[in-house]
């Protein structure tokens, strides 16, 4: 599907022109062990309040998670459903795109029935049943590169050419989704920064992101406060906002069109500034030297 990144996409209640628009996806995790929030939004009210604030700050999209990608004890799908579905249901009608961050097909189905528009599968459709759910419901899917089985360690990853191998993986998994009935215009790809990759891998993926966007599908980047940012700058988790925004801007200039973030207000301003410079949007007002 040539040039799919440069067409108008309808995702849930929103229409995006990815030729000249960047969608900001806000992260809301109902987990006690989330990487960045450390359980701050584990409670239902806290999760809904965080999502509502993110929308007020300009987020186009809310990504609701109930189980983190990183290694840890298995979380039964029923428990994951109990975590994510009430948040999705509370946000129905908000005007934002709602995605569920899950690798369980049954969780995806329950979330879609509650009002989610997108499945964000960080395991790259390790279970083909996920593609079946997406095809049957008409949802959109984010196909992400990773190598480990869900919630299991994958120490010391090795690649001969990380970008070529990530690109080949994404092409293969996209083909799987399409073969099971997922429409091409319902597919987004994500190279999976830091997922079974070390810092040098993630930096190379960022530098060569054009090889991922050239696959022809809208590209999502999930860079926010990740370890490759922290290791590049020598900054702890709570001091990575500036580095995360710099990486996001860099990726957008190389074709990324969806950025998944924790720090919504700051990222929205950065994306709007890029859009103003590129001529994709008008300034908020014109007063200086007029």
C-alpha positions, 0 to 999 in steps of 0.5 A, a space after each residue: 500500500 504505497 504512501 499510506 502515511 500521506 492519506 486522510 485516516 478516520 480513526 474512531 471519532 477523529 479524522 487525521 491528515 497524516 500528510 500534515 498532522 501529528 496525533 499526540 497519544 497520551 498514556 494512561 496505565 491502570 497498573 501498580 508497576 507502570 514504568 513511569 507513573 509507578 501506579 499513580 493512575 492505578 485507581 479508576 478515578 485517577 485513570 479517568 481524571 488523568 485521561 480527561 486532563 490529557 484531552 484538555 491539554 490537547 491529546 488527540 488519543 488516549 492509550 489505556 493499559 492494564 499490563 505493562 510490556 516489561 517482564 513480570 508475573 502473568 496477569 489473567 485476561 479477566 483481571 486486565 479487562 477489569 482494569 481497562 474496560 471501565 476506563 474505556 467506557 468512561 471515555 466513550 463520547 469524549 471525542 478522543 481516539 481510545 486505544 487499548 494497550 494489550 496483547 490478549 485478543 479477549 481483552 481487545 474484544 472487550 475493550 472494543 465493545 466498551 468503545 475502544 477504537 484501536 488495539 495497541 499490540 506491543 507484541 506484534 500480533 504474537 497471537 493471530 487471534 488478535 488480527 481476527 478480532 481487529 478484522 471482525 470489529 473493524 478496529 485499527 491495530 498498531 503493529 509493534 516490533 518486539 521479540 520476547 514472549 509477553 512479560 518475559 525477559 529478553 536479555 542482551 538482544 543482538 541484531 546484524 542490522 536492527 533497522 532492516 530486521 525491524 522493518 522486515 518483521 513489521 512487513 511480515 506481521 502487517 502481511 499476517 494482519 492483512 491475510 486475516 482480513 484487517 484492512 490496510 487502512 486500519 494498520 499503524 506500525 511502531 518500531 518499538 524503541 527500547 522493546 528488546 533493544 538496547 540504547 544504540 539500537 534505539 538511537 539507530 532506529 531513530 536516525 533511520 526512521 525513514 526506512 520504517 515510514 517507507 513501509 507506507 503505513 502511519 508510524 507511531 513512535 513510543 519514546 517518552 522517558 525511555 531508557 535510551 533517552 536517559 542513557 543518552 543524556 545521563 538523566 534519571 526517569 523523572 528528568 527525561 522530558 526534554 530529551 523525549 521531546 527532542 527525540 519526538 520532534 526528530 522522528 516527526 521530521 522523518 515521517 512519524 505521525 503519532 507520538 505516544 507520551 506521558 507529558 502531554 502539554 509539553 509534547 502538544 506544544 512541541 508538535 504544534 510548533 513543528 506544525 506551525 514551522 512546516 505550515 501545517 497549521 496557523 499560529 494561535 494569534 498574530 500580534 508581533 510587529 503587525 
